[in-house]
Amino acid sequence: MIAVIIAVAIIIGTAAVLVAIGLRNPQTSDEKLIQQRLEEFSQRGEVVDLEDIELSQPFTQRIIYPVARTLGQLAIRFTPQNALQSTAKKLELAGSPVQLDPTMFLALQFIAAVLFGGLITLLFSTLHTGFSLVLRLLLIAVTTFVGFFFPQVWISSVITQRQRSVRRAMPDALDLLTICVEAGLGFDAAMAKVSEKWVNELSLAFARVLQEINLGKLRRDALRDMAERIGISEMTSFVAAVIQSEMLGVSMAKVLRIQSDQMRVKRRQRAEEEAHKAPIKMLIPMALLIFPSLMIVLLTPAALKLFHSSLGGMFK
């Protein structure tokens, strides 16, 4: 049974890898590849048949990529669009780590499930435990389930860290924006200064906005897209204030000054909130780790003296 489970896990893992390859590679048909090879041979003046052209292709082009593309098309066909859209939104909020796309992320979930399930299966096959077969299968199923959702936990952690980084950087970035605008620079030039000054998530977001504006997108649309990619209320309110200032003709420097002051107040409030949460968070390690150690260190000498005294006979 363990050998069958390992074989199934290897097959599923291989299929997941092939799906990932098929989803990542462009949908180029085999006929087009053969036509390209035929044109290459015709330019050289060589006379060959189709079988020689097919055999002249690399093994990955002849076997791996066609199978992978087929599996990728099947995966897209049976994957709900809502799941793909939700995954795309999460990857966008996370800043597209390691250039992941939704289909590749779904394939990564299957690969992680196979790895987790295969690892626990390998442990059960090498270690002689007293677990029954039903309990082993249950543990393998639970571990595989945990492995499937492990990438979701990881991407949520990346989103939280990115948003926290943006929140910390916003007050200082808005101060620099205010100084630059008050000195006579335009808003785009001020964002360029911020992106040059620091290397963090906020500066990268500003740099992307500038690239989109240079490519022809309207500033307000680029700013709204940036707010959606970050997904925090502070950035949404800042973008709304900038767009409203641009549409109504209000002084940009005054708006940025007000936004900067508000961001500093919010950062101070968040710091106070974290300070109030600290005693509650410290209670668990203190109760489970620190207090028992103190009790052992303080009471052990007294207990030994009591045990060796005349009252120690009461405990024998």
PyMOL commands that set and color helices and strands:
alter all, ss='L'
color gray80, all
select helices_A, chain A and resi 2-24+30-44+50-56+59-78+81-93+97-99+102-126+133-182+187-197+201-214+219-230+233-248+252-308+310-315
alter helices_A, ss='H'
color red, helices_A
deselect
rebuild
show_as cartoon
